[in-house]
Structures are given as structure tokens and as C-alpha cells.
């Protein structure tokens, strides 16, 4: 008779258990952010965990993929590449944005929790095609939100992500560029 008992490590791999490769707090946060990206892309593809298991010929078991998505288990780079191929998306789409994965910035705030305020007066003074594109985008945001106070516009993290993508930059880079050009509003 074959012994079919499996320990937690052989089933789940390195994870948050004290015996094998316990993830530190930063690794655990990163695994959770990657997991959220995995779940978001799978849902955008309108796939259930069971459907991914089926179309991957059981390479990605529903329970294991669920553990990745919950951040309970870290996915290896080769498996991430195979999952990206299965989802027909670039690997970068399964990773958190930017090298810091939206980690805390020096002042302890994340870009998603910080109020990103644009100085509209300074923006109007800016010259060049990028400034004009930014002016058009933010004018549209003002119309959509019915926000016409004229001096300052608070934008959301997702707005900054779109602006950054327009200019081929990540959120952190875009935030830095706005600050360098004096377009961020300061009290």
C-alpha cells in the first residue's frame, strides 16, 4: 500500500508556515499584491479557478491558484510566465506596477492613499505637447466630475496611472515628473 499523506510543504510549497521559508512582511505584502493582479486578470478573462485548471491540463490546480491569488503562496517566475501565456497577457500585467509594487514612499504614504493635487494654474503655464495632453486629460476629468474650482484638481491613483501610461511612465515616475515640473499643488 502506498502512503498518500502529504505534508503542507509538498502540497503548497514555500509559504507562510514557520517551518519552511517563512516569508518576511515585505515578501508577504508583495505576494498579496501579485495575487490581487493574478485574480484581476483571471476575472477580466472571465475565467473561474476551475476553468483555469481545466484549460491548463491541471498544471494550475484551482486550490493552488487560489492560494497564489490570496497571497498565501508565492508563485515562481517560470510558473508566472506560463500563467501569463495561458492568459495571453504580457508577464508585466501580472506583476505589481513599478519596482516598489506600490510600497510605501519615503513619507510613509502610498501613492494610492495620498491626495494627488494638481496645481491647475501652474499646468496652464506649462508648454509643450506633454503639457497640452495633460491639460486635455485633466479638463475631461473636471467635466466628468463637475469639479470647476479652477485652482486645484485632486486626481485619483487610477487617473495618475492612465496619465503615466499615456507618457510611457509608471505611477512613481509620473508623480516625480509632475513634482519636478511644479505641477503638484502644495499648501
FENLIN-V841089 format. One record per pair of residues at least 4 apart in sequence whose ideal C-beta (glycine too) atoms are under 8 Angstrom apart, sorted by the first residue. I is the first residue (numbers start at 1). GAP is how many residues later the second one is. Records with the same first field share a line. If there is no record, write none. Layout:
I->GAP / GAP
This chain:
6->4 / 5
7->4
8->4 / 9 / 11
9->4 / 5 / 8 / 10 / 11
12->5 / 52 / 55 / 60 / 61
13->60 / 61
14->6 / 7 / 9 / 59 / 60
15->5 / 6 / 8 / 52 / 57 / 58 / 59
16->6 / 7 / 12 / 56
17->5
18->4
23->4 / 5 / 8 / 51
24->4
25->4
26->4 / 77
27->4 / 47
28->4 / 43
29->4 / 42 / 72 / 74
30->4 / 44 / 66 / 71
31->4 / 37 / 40 / 41 / 42 / 43
32->4 / 38 / 39
33->4 / 38 / 63 / 68 / 69
34->4 / 34 / 37 / 40 / 41 / 60 / 61 / 62 / 67
35->4 / 33 / 34 / 35 / 36 / 37
36->4 / 33 / 35
37->4 / 56 / 57 / 58 / 59
38->4 / 27 / 30 / 31 / 37 / 45 / 56
39->4 / 30
40->4
41->4 / 46 / 48 / 52 / 53
42->5 / 7 / 10 / 23 / 27 / 45
43->4
45->42
47->4 / 5 / 8 / 40
48->4 / 14
49->4 / 13 / 14 / 16 / 17
50->4 / 12
51->4
52->4 / 8 / 10 / 13 / 34
53->5 / 7 / 8 / 9 / 12
54->4
55->31
56->4 / 26 / 30
59->23
60->4 / 5 / 19 / 23 / 26
61->4
62->4
63->4
64->4 / 9
65->4
66->4
67->5 / 6
68->4 / 5 / 6 / 7
75->4 / 5 / 8
76->4
77->4
78->4
79->4
80->4 / 11 / 14 / 15
81->4 / 10
82->4
83->4 / 11
84->5 / 6 / 7 / 9 / 10
87->7
89->4 / 5
91->4
95->6
96->5 / 6
97->4 / 5 / 64 / 73 / 74
98->4 / 72 / 73 / 74 / 75
100->5 / 72
102->8 / 9 / 10 / 69
103->7
104->4 / 5 / 6
105->4 / 5 / 6 / 9 / 67
109->4 / 5
110->4
111->5 / 46 / 49 / 60 / 61 / 64
112->45
115->39
116->38 / 39 / 40 / 41 / 43 / 44 / 59 / 68
117->35 / 36 / 37 / 38 / 67 / 68
118->5 / 20 / 34 / 35 / 36 / 37 / 60 / 65 / 66 / 67
119->4 / 32 / 33 / 63 / 64 / 65 / 66 / 67
120->4 / 18 / 30 / 31 / 32 / 33
121->4 / 30
122->4 / 59 / 60 / 61 / 63
123->8 / 11 / 12 / 15 / 60
124->11
126->5 / 8 / 9 / 55 / 57
127->4
128->4
129->4
130->4 / 37
131->4
132->4
133->4 / 33 / 34
134->4 / 29 / 49
135->4
136->4
137->4 / 25 / 26 / 29
138->4 / 15 / 17
139->4
140->4
141->4 / 6 / 12 / 14 / 18
142->4 / 5 / 6 / 11
147->6
149->4
151->34
152->33
155->4 / 5 / 8
156->4
157->4 / 14
158->4
159->4
160->4 / 11 / 14 / 15
161->4 / 10
162->4
163->4 / 11
164->4 / 5 / 6 / 7 / 9 / 10
165->4
167->7 / 10
169->4 / 5 / 8
170->4
171->4
172->4
173->4
174->4
175->4 / 9
176->4
177->4
178->5 / 6
179->4 / 5
